[in-house]
Amino acid sequence: MTKLIIDAGTSWSKILEISCKADFKSIILSVNKDFQQYQIQESKFFYDKDNKKFFGNLFLIPSTLAATLPVEFDNATGHMVKKRIKSGGYYENEVISLAYGAKKLVKNLKDATIVDIGSRDLKWVQFIDGKYKDLDWNSSCGSVTGATVDMLCKFYNVDPNKISIQTEKIPLVCGVFAMEKIMDDISKNTPADIAIAKYLHGIAYNTWKFAKKPQKMYLSGGFCSNNCFTETLKLYCDVVPLGRYVLLKGLF
């Protein structure tokens, strides 16, 4: 094994193995025989910060599984892996990783706001004239982000890919109180998918407002694949999804 790089999220961990031998797959299999659930996302060539080309395998696995693997990492971000860094490796702050990853992925990054919204928190960084200008991070109200949406969809048996945009939103101050409003809505015979869509509208509005109402937003994180969220966010600004590997790509 040559090198392991990880963005350890609360629910999902994104891992890049710089190697052509796929040793990391064997390590996962030794811990969890049901590896077919977590197949390699990509096997291709990547470029590092010095524009050097290398071959890598990109994995997306549950963080509960990542926590059990008998490995240490060369480069890492995410609070769950601070004590699992190899000697000579380094840990990077998540917002810094977000900024570096965005610089790799966004061509001609001049004036831009990049927002990462994941399982439990929301963070953003702003560039003006190609230079860092501002940032913020909200981790105190994590239940307004992805983990709660996942739990709601599972509890009410709603397919997140089939939720349609709602112009009405459930106002969010704290996710715990928002949950009460969702359940009140459903108890009044509002279909669960519509109540969840109104909740997603509340998250989208709060995301835009928290990022200081940008005209254009580059979006990072698992919500990039939630069509209802991204389309609702477009009610407030232009949205360019960058995918869920932005922080990981900021590490190498």
Backbone torsions as a table, in degrees:
resi	resn	phi	psi	omega
1	MET	NA	132.6	-175.7
2	THR	-88.9	-54.4	-174.5
3	LYS	-160.3	142.2	176.8
4	LEU	-123.7	130.4	-179.1
5	ILE	-126.4	135.2	-174.0
6	ILE	-136.7	138.5	164.3
7	ASP	-109.5	101.4	-173.5
8	ALA	-91.8	96.4	176.6
9	GLY	-81.1	173.2	-179.9
10	THR	-66.2	-42.2	-178.2
11	SER	-101.7	-40.8	-176.6
12	TRP	-128.7	141.1	176.6
13	SER	-111.5	135.3	177.6
14	LYS	-105.2	123.4	-173.0
15	ILE	-128.5	132.3	175.7
16	LEU	-113.2	123.7	175.4
17	GLU	-103.7	115.6	177.2
18	ILE	-88.8	92.8	-176.2
19	SER	-173.6	154.4	175.4
20	CYS	-105.7	8.6	-176.4
21	LYS	-101.1	-10.0	-180.0
22	ALA	56.2	39.1	178.9
23	ASP	-63.0	-32.9	-175.2
24	PHE	-63.2	-34.0	177.0
25	LYS	-60.3	-40.0	179.3
26	SER	-65.0	-36.7	178.6
27	ILE	-65.1	-43.8	178.3
28	ILE	-62.0	-42.8	-179.9
29	LEU	-61.8	-31.8	-179.6
30	SER	-69.7	-21.8	-179.1
31	VAL	-101.1	-37.6	-176.2
32	ASN	-137.7	111.9	-176.6
33	LYS	-73.5	-14.9	-179.7
34	ASP	-88.9	40.3	-174.8
35	PHE	-62.5	-20.1	-178.3
36	GLN	-59.6	-19.5	175.8
37	GLN	-69.8	-24.0	-171.9
38	TYR	-124.1	57.5	-176.8
39	GLN	-67.3	159.5	175.7
40	ILE	-56.7	131.1	179.6
41	GLN	-76.2	-41.9	-179.0
42	GLU	-149.2	145.3	168.3
43	SER	-129.6	107.0	-174.2
44	LYS	-161.3	-174.1	178.1
45	PHE	-90.9	139.7	178.1
46	PHE	-122.5	167.4	177.2
47	TYR	-126.0	134.1	179.8
48	ASP	-87.8	-172.6	-176.0
49	LYS	-64.2	-23.5	178.2
50	ASP	-94.9	11.9	179.0
51	ASN	65.2	24.7	175.0
52	LYS	-84.7	139.4	-175.4
53	LYS	-92.3	135.9	176.2
54	PHE	-148.9	160.4	179.2
55	PHE	-93.0	139.3	179.9
56	GLY	-148.0	155.8	173.4
57	ASN	-109.9	128.4	-177.2
58	LEU	-106.3	125.4	-177.3
59	PHE	-116.8	148.0	170.5
60	LEU	-127.9	111.9	-176.6
61	ILE	-134.5	156.2	176.3
62	PRO	-60.1	140.8	-179.4
63	SER	-65.2	-26.7	175.2
64	THR	-63.4	-35.1	176.3
65	LEU	-73.9	-43.9	-179.9
66	ALA	-57.2	-35.6	-178.0
67	ALA	-67.5	-20.7	-177.4
68	THR	-95.8	-6.3	-175.3
69	LEU	-75.7	136.7	-177.4
70	PRO	-82.9	63.0	-178.6
71	VAL	-138.9	158.8	168.1
72	GLU	-115.6	159.5	-172.7
73	PHE	-114.1	148.8	179.8
74	ASP	-78.6	-46.8	177.8
75	ASN	-130.6	142.2	-175.7
76	ALA	-154.5	152.8	167.3
77	THR	-139.7	159.3	-174.3
78	GLY	104.5	131.9	-172.1
79	HIS	-64.3	-19.4	-175.0
80	MET	-73.2	-12.7	-172.6
81	VAL	-119.5	14.3	-176.5
82	LYS	-59.2	-29.4	-177.7
83	LYS	-99.4	13.7	-177.5
84	ARG	-123.6	35.9	-179.9
85	ILE	-98.5	134.4	177.2
86	LYS	-64.5	154.8	171.8
87	SER	-60.8	126.1	-177.1
88	GLY	92.8	-10.1	176.9
89	GLY	-85.8	-174.8	179.7
90	TYR	-148.1	151.7	175.4
91	TYR	-106.4	137.2	-179.2
92	GLU	-119.4	140.2	173.7
93	ASN	-58.5	144.0	-174.3
94	GLU	-65.5	-37.1	179.6
95	VAL	-68.6	-37.2	176.8
96	ILE	-64.8	-42.4	177.2
97	SER	-61.7	-39.6	177.8
98	LEU	-61.0	-44.6	-179.1
99	ALA	-64.9	-45.6	179.6
100	TYR	-64.4	-40.9	-179.9
101	GLY	-65.0	-40.0	178.8
102	ALA	-63.8	-38.9	178.8
103	LYS	-62.5	-32.6	177.6
104	LYS	-71.8	-39.2	-169.5
105	LEU	-91.0	-26.4	-177.1
106	VAL	-101.4	115.1	179.5
107	LYS	-72.5	141.5	178.8
108	ASN	54.4	47.5	179.6
109	LEU	-65.7	102.6	-178.5
110	LYS	-114.8	-77.2	175.5
111	ASP	-109.3	112.2	-174.3
112	ALA	-157.8	148.1	171.3
113	THR	-117.4	123.4	-179.2
114	ILE	-111.8	124.5	-175.8
115	VAL	-118.7	129.9	175.9
116	ASP	-111.9	120.9	178.5
117	ILE	-126.8	121.7	-174.2
118	GLY	-127.0	-140.4	-173.1
119	SER	-71.9	-35.4	-174.5
120	ARG	-139.9	-5.5	179.7
121	ASP	-145.2	176.4	-176.2
122	LEU	-137.8	130.4	179.9
123	LYS	-141.2	150.6	179.1
124	TRP	-147.8	156.9	176.7
125	VAL	-139.2	142.7	-176.9
126	GLN	-120.4	137.7	175.2
127	PHE	-115.3	136.8	172.6
128	ILE	-125.7	127.9	-176.5
129	ASP	53.8	35.9	176.9
130	GLY	78.0	3.0	-178.8
131	LYS	-117.7	148.7	178.1
132	TYR	-57.1	134.5	-179.7
133	LYS	-120.5	-45.4	-171.9
134	ASP	-159.2	162.5	175.4
135	LEU	-159.6	164.4	172.9
136	ASP	-159.8	163.1	-174.5
137	TRP	-148.9	124.5	178.5
138	ASN	-115.7	105.9	177.8
139	SER	-117.7	3.4	-173.5
140	SER	-85.1	-13.3	-178.9
141	CYS	-131.6	59.3	-171.7
142	GLY	-64.6	-19.3	-177.1
143	SER	-74.8	2.8	174.4
144	VAL	-94.8	8.4	-176.9
145	THR	-115.7	-152.7	-164.8
146	GLY	-61.5	-36.5	-176.0
147	ALA	-61.1	-39.6	-179.2
148	THR	-69.5	-39.1	177.6
149	VAL	-61.0	-43.5	178.3
150	ASP	-60.2	-45.6	-178.4
151	MET	-64.6	-41.7	179.3
152	LEU	-62.2	-45.5	-179.1
153	CYS	-63.1	-39.9	179.3
154	LYS	-69.8	-41.8	-177.0
155	PHE	-64.9	-41.8	-177.5
156	TYR	-97.1	7.1	178.0
157	ASN	55.2	50.4	-179.7
158	VAL	-109.0	131.1	176.0
159	ASP	-80.0	114.0	-177.5
160	PRO	-61.4	-20.7	179.3
161	ASN	-79.4	-7.9	-177.3
162	LYS	-115.4	16.6	178.3
163	ILE	-87.1	131.0	-179.1
164	SER	-98.9	151.1	179.9
165	ILE	-59.8	140.4	173.0
166	GLN	-120.8	133.2	-179.9
167	THR	-72.3	-25.7	176.4
168	GLU	-82.7	144.5	179.5
169	LYS	-125.0	151.0	170.9
170	ILE	-87.9	115.6	-178.4
171	PRO	-61.6	137.4	-178.0
172	LEU	-117.2	121.3	167.6
173	VAL	-112.2	-43.8	174.8
174	CYS	-140.8	140.7	-177.5
175	GLY	-60.9	-32.8	-179.9
176	VAL	-62.5	-45.3	178.5
177	PHE	-69.6	-33.1	177.2
178	ALA	-62.7	-38.3	177.7
179	MET	-58.4	-40.2	178.6
180	GLU	-62.1	-41.0	179.5
181	LYS	-66.1	-39.1	178.0
182	ILE	-61.8	-46.0	-178.5
183	MET	-67.8	-35.9	175.2
184	ASP	-61.9	-42.8	179.0
185	ASP	-59.0	-46.8	-177.2
186	ILE	-69.0	-35.7	178.6
187	SER	-65.7	-19.9	177.8
188	LYS	-95.0	21.3	175.1
189	ASN	75.1	16.7	169.5
190	THR	-72.9	127.1	177.7
191	PRO	-55.2	143.8	-175.3
192	ALA	-59.2	-38.6	-178.3
193	ASP	-65.2	-34.2	178.5
194	ILE	-71.7	-41.8	178.0
195	ALA	-61.4	-42.0	179.2
196	ILE	-67.4	-37.5	177.9
197	ALA	-63.8	-38.3	176.7
198	LYS	-65.4	-35.9	175.8
199	TYR	-65.8	-43.7	176.9
200	LEU	-62.0	-35.3	176.2
201	HIS	-63.3	-41.4	177.0
202	GLY	-61.8	-41.3	177.4
203	ILE	-64.5	-43.8	-179.8
204	ALA	-60.9	-45.1	179.6
205	TYR	-63.3	-44.7	179.2
206	ASN	-63.6	-37.6	178.2
207	THR	-60.8	-48.6	179.4
208	TRP	-62.2	-44.4	-178.8
209	LYS	-67.1	-43.1	-179.0
210	PHE	-64.0	-33.0	179.0
211	ALA	-84.0	13.9	176.3
212	LYS	70.0	36.7	171.3
213	LYS	52.1	57.0	179.1
214	PRO	-69.0	153.4	175.2
215	GLN	-75.7	-26.8	179.3
216	LYS	-138.8	136.0	-177.3
217	MET	-128.7	129.1	170.1
218	TYR	-92.0	122.1	-170.8
219	LEU	-104.4	131.5	179.0
220	SER	-121.9	148.7	174.0
221	GLY	113.6	179.0	-176.5
222	GLY	-61.7	-26.0	-179.8
223	PHE	-67.8	-12.3	175.5
224	CYS	-59.3	-27.2	-178.1
225	SER	-96.0	3.5	177.2
226	ASN	-97.1	100.0	-173.1
227	ASN	-61.6	-38.3	179.7
228	CYS	-61.8	-42.2	179.9
229	PHE	-65.9	-49.9	-176.1
230	THR	-65.1	-38.9	179.3
231	GLU	-69.9	-35.0	176.2
232	THR	-67.2	-40.4	179.0
233	LEU	-61.1	-29.2	179.2
234	LYS	-68.9	-11.0	173.3
235	LEU	-68.5	-19.1	-174.2
236	TYR	-113.4	-26.1	-178.2
237	CYS	-162.8	168.1	170.9
238	ASP	-70.6	140.9	-176.3
239	VAL	-126.8	128.9	176.0
240	VAL	-121.3	102.1	179.2
241	PRO	-69.3	132.7	178.7
242	LEU	-106.1	-7.5	-179.5
243	GLY	94.3	-177.5	-172.9
244	ARG	-100.2	8.4	-176.2
245	TYR	-110.5	18.2	-175.4
246	VAL	-63.7	-48.2	-179.4
247	LEU	-63.1	-40.4	179.8
248	LEU	-60.8	-44.0	-177.8
249	LYS	-71.7	-14.3	174.3
250	GLY	-81.4	-3.0	-175.6
251	LEU	-96.9	-7.9	-176.1
252	PHE	-136.0	NA	NA
